């Protein structure tokens, strides 16, 4: 029994000393520690956001001295991936009114997303409006373009981005590459239909200093992309779609 009490006293003393040490550290040092502790190799994906927040962020926020700066480390250190989802449970923030049925753009609330430095938007290429009848006659591609405009205008937050990646991808249950490329071929036309063009006054201009176009299957490392590469279709759309988006910097 005395040994148990001695152990408990020793543990409490160590905890008190640790807390006291943390309280004397400047925020810059604490932030460096948290940046290391909260690194997620796969980043923060909207499908895992709530679980990651519960498992990694909330325990740190329970420590009073770290509570204020932990969101900065959590969102600022990791790549945040957001995108449309056709399920609505436990969404990050919102389902925009007028969106096609069952379609959501999920993202961290503006109260914390100003800490995000690297954002990836996983755009879904195929238009499945024939499967899920769209509200107000808006197809999914048009709705995603509208959301990108809102992001560029600053209506969704993310005002301190350093890098923005637009990743054009398939829905998870898609298996036909032919359908994917047919749908990709429609994107330039859809952009033009919605007032976006590859001219200085008509591009979607984002606040991030770097805007990157990523097409699924693109592996070319040459600059500019080689038209003779095995993934020449992907190279083509990286070049074509890149003309519709720009940066203010």
C-alpha positions as CSV (number, residue, x, y, z in Angstrom):
1,X,0.0,0.0,0.0
2,X,2.7,2.6,0.8
3,X,4.4,1.7,-2.5
4,X,1.1,2.5,-4.3
5,X,0.8,5.8,-2.6
6,X,4.4,6.7,-3.3
7,X,3.8,5.8,-7.0
8,X,0.7,7.9,-7.2
9,X,2.4,10.9,-5.6
10,X,5.4,10.5,-8.0
11,X,3.1,10.4,-11.0
12,X,1.1,13.5,-9.9
13,X,4.4,15.3,-9.3
14,X,5.6,14.5,-12.8
15,X,2.3,15.6,-14.3
16,X,2.5,18.9,-12.4
17,X,6.1,19.5,-13.5
18,X,5.2,18.7,-17.1
19,X,2.2,21.1,-17.0
20,X,4.4,23.8,-15.4
21,X,7.1,23.3,-18.1
22,X,4.5,23.6,-20.9
23,X,3.1,26.8,-19.4
24,X,6.6,28.4,-19.4
25,X,7.2,27.6,-23.0
26,X,6.6,30.3,-25.7
27,X,3.9,29.5,-28.2
28,X,6.4,29.2,-31.0
29,X,8.1,26.2,-29.3
30,X,4.8,24.6,-28.4
31,X,3.6,25.0,-32.0
32,X,6.8,23.3,-33.2
33,X,6.1,20.4,-30.9
34,X,2.5,20.1,-31.9
35,X,3.4,20.3,-35.6
36,X,5.5,17.2,-35.1
37,X,3.0,15.4,-32.9
38,X,0.0,16.0,-35.1
39,X,1.5,15.1,-38.5
40,X,-0.8,12.7,-40.3
41,X,0.9,10.8,-43.2
42,X,-2.4,10.6,-45.2
43,X,-3.5,14.0,-44.3
44,X,-7.1,15.0,-43.2
45,X,-9.6,13.5,-45.6
46,X,-13.3,14.6,-45.3
47,X,-14.4,10.9,-44.9
48,X,-12.1,10.6,-41.9
49,X,-12.3,14.1,-40.5
50,X,-14.5,13.4,-37.5
51,X,-12.6,10.3,-36.5
52,X,-9.2,12.1,-36.7
53,X,-10.5,15.0,-34.8
54,X,-11.7,12.7,-32.0
55,X,-8.6,10.6,-31.9
56,X,-5.8,13.1,-32.5
57,X,-7.0,16.7,-31.9
58,X,-9.4,16.5,-29.0
59,X,-7.0,14.8,-26.6
60,X,-4.5,17.6,-27.1
61,X,-7.2,20.2,-26.7
62,X,-7.9,18.8,-23.3
63,X,-4.5,20.2,-22.1
64,X,-5.4,23.8,-21.3
65,X,-2.1,25.3,-22.3
66,X,-2.3,23.6,-25.7
67,X,-6.0,24.0,-26.4
68,X,-5.7,27.4,-28.1
69,X,-2.9,26.6,-30.6
70,X,-3.6,22.9,-31.3
71,X,-6.1,23.7,-34.2
72,X,-3.4,25.7,-35.9
73,X,-1.0,22.8,-35.8
74,X,-3.6,20.2,-36.8
75,X,-5.0,22.0,-39.8
76,X,-1.8,23.9,-40.8
77,X,0.6,20.9,-40.8
78,X,-1.5,18.5,-42.8
79,X,-2.9,18.4,-46.3
80,X,-6.7,18.8,-46.1
81,X,-8.7,17.0,-48.7
82,X,-12.4,18.0,-49.3
83,X,-14.8,17.0,-52.0
84,X,-18.4,16.2,-52.9
85,X,-19.9,13.2,-51.2
86,X,-23.2,11.4,-51.9
87,X,-23.8,10.7,-48.3
88,X,-24.9,13.3,-45.8
89,X,-24.3,11.8,-42.3
90,X,-21.8,13.7,-40.0
91,X,-20.8,16.2,-42.7
92,X,-18.1,18.6,-41.9
93,X,-20.1,21.8,-42.2
94,X,-22.9,22.1,-44.8
95,X,-25.0,20.8,-47.5
96,X,-25.5,23.8,-49.9
97,X,-29.1,24.5,-50.8
98,X,-29.8,23.7,-54.4
99,X,-27.2,21.0,-54.6
100,X,-28.1,17.9,-56.6
101,X,-29.8,15.3,-54.5
102,X,-27.5,13.5,-52.0
103,X,-24.5,15.6,-53.0
104,X,-22.5,17.5,-50.4
105,X,-19.3,19.5,-50.4
106,X,-17.8,18.8,-47.0
107,X,-15.2,21.0,-45.3
108,X,-14.0,22.3,-41.9
109,X,-15.9,25.3,-40.6
110,X,-14.5,28.8,-41.3
111,X,-13.7,29.1,-37.6
112,X,-10.7,26.8,-38.2
113,X,-10.2,26.5,-41.9
114,X,-8.1,29.7,-42.0
115,X,-5.3,27.6,-40.6
116,X,-5.3,25.3,-43.6
117,X,-2.3,25.9,-45.8
118,X,-2.5,23.0,-48.3
119,X,-6.0,22.2,-49.6
120,X,-6.9,19.4,-52.1
121,X,-10.3,19.4,-53.7
122,X,-11.3,15.9,-55.0
123,X,-13.7,16.8,-57.9
124,X,-15.9,14.1,-59.2
125,X,-15.8,14.0,-63.0
126,X,-18.8,11.8,-64.0
127,X,-22.2,13.4,-64.1
128,X,-24.6,11.0,-62.4
129,X,-27.6,13.3,-62.6
130,X,-29.4,10.6,-64.5
131,X,-29.1,8.4,-61.4
132,X,-29.8,11.1,-58.8
133,X,-32.3,13.6,-60.3
134,X,-30.7,17.1,-59.6
135,X,-32.6,19.8,-57.7
136,X,-33.4,22.9,-59.7
137,X,-32.0,21.3,-62.8
138,X,-28.4,21.6,-61.7
139,X,-26.1,18.8,-62.8
140,X,-23.3,17.8,-60.5
141,X,-20.6,19.2,-62.7
142,X,-22.3,22.6,-62.8
143,X,-22.8,22.6,-59.1
144,X,-19.1,21.8,-58.4
145,X,-18.0,24.7,-60.7
146,X,-20.4,27.0,-58.8
147,X,-18.8,25.9,-55.5
148,X,-15.3,26.5,-56.9
149,X,-16.4,30.1,-57.7
150,X,-17.6,30.5,-54.2
151,X,-14.3,29.3,-52.8
152,X,-12.4,31.7,-55.1
153,X,-14.6,34.6,-53.9
154,X,-13.7,33.8,-50.3
155,X,-17.2,32.7,-49.3
156,X,-16.1,29.3,-47.9
157,X,-13.1,30.5,-45.9
158,X,-9.6,29.0,-46.6
159,X,-8.2,32.5,-46.9
160,X,-4.6,31.6,-46.0
161,X,-3.8,28.9,-48.5
162,X,-0.3,28.3,-49.8
163,X,-1.2,25.5,-52.2
164,X,-4.5,24.5,-53.8
165,X,-4.8,21.2,-55.8
166,X,-7.8,20.5,-58.0
167,X,-7.9,16.7,-58.4
168,X,-10.2,15.3,-61.1
169,X,-11.1,11.8,-60.1
170,X,-13.7,9.1,-60.6
171,X,-16.4,8.2,-58.1
172,X,-15.2,5.3,-55.9
173,X,-17.6,2.8,-57.6
174,X,-16.6,3.8,-61.1
175,X,-14.9,1.0,-63.2
176,X,-15.1,2.2,-66.8
177,X,-12.2,4.4,-67.9
178,X,-14.0,5.1,-71.1
179,X,-16.8,6.8,-69.2
180,X,-14.3,8.8,-67.2
181,X,-12.5,10.2,-70.2
182,X,-15.8,10.9,-72.0
183,X,-16.9,12.9,-68.9
184,X,-13.5,14.7,-68.7
185,X,-14.0,15.8,-72.3
186,X,-17.2,17.6,-71.2
187,X,-15.5,19.7,-68.5
188,X,-14.1,22.5,-70.7
189,X,-17.5,23.0,-72.2
190,X,-19.2,22.9,-68.9
191,X,-16.8,25.5,-67.6
192,X,-17.6,27.8,-70.6
193,X,-21.3,27.3,-70.1
194,X,-20.9,28.6,-66.6
195,X,-19.0,31.7,-67.6
196,X,-15.4,30.4,-67.1
197,X,-12.9,30.6,-69.9
198,X,-9.2,30.4,-70.6
199,X,-8.9,34.2,-70.9
200,X,-7.6,36.6,-68.1
201,X,-11.0,38.1,-67.3
202,X,-13.0,34.9,-67.3
203,X,-10.8,32.5,-65.4
204,X,-11.5,31.3,-61.8
205,X,-8.8,33.1,-59.8
206,X,-7.9,31.6,-56.4
207,X,-6.1,33.3,-53.5
208,X,-3.5,30.5,-53.2
209,X,-0.1,31.4,-54.6
210,X,0.1,27.9,-56.2
211,X,-2.8,26.2,-58.0
212,X,-2.2,22.7,-59.3
213,X,-4.3,20.5,-61.6
214,X,-4.2,16.8,-60.9
215,X,-5.8,14.2,-63.1
216,X,-6.2,10.6,-62.0
217,X,-3.5,8.5,-63.7
218,X,-1.2,11.4,-64.5
219,X,2.4,10.4,-63.9
220,X,4.3,12.6,-66.3
221,X,7.1,14.5,-64.7
222,X,8.3,16.5,-67.7
223,X,7.6,20.2,-68.1
224,X,5.5,20.7,-70.2
225,X,3.9,17.3,-70.2
226,X,5.0,15.0,-73.0
227,X,2.3,14.2,-75.6
228,X,4.1,10.9,-76.3
229,X,3.8,9.7,-72.7
230,X,1.7,6.6,-71.9
231,X,-0.8,8.8,-70.0
232,X,-1.2,11.4,-72.8
233,X,-4.9,11.8,-72.1
234,X,-4.1,12.8,-68.5
235,X,-1.4,15.1,-69.7
236,X,-3.8,16.7,-72.2
237,X,-6.4,17.5,-69.5
238,X,-3.8,18.8,-67.1
239,X,-2.8,21.4,-69.7
240,X,-6.3,22.2,-71.0
241,X,-8.0,22.5,-67.6
242,X,-5.1,24.5,-66.2
243,X,-6.0,27.3,-68.5
244,X,-9.3,27.9,-66.8
245,X,-7.8,28.5,-63.3
246,X,-5.4,31.0,-62.0
247,X,-3.9,32.7,-59.0
248,X,-3.9,36.3,-57.7
249,X,-0.2,36.1,-56.8
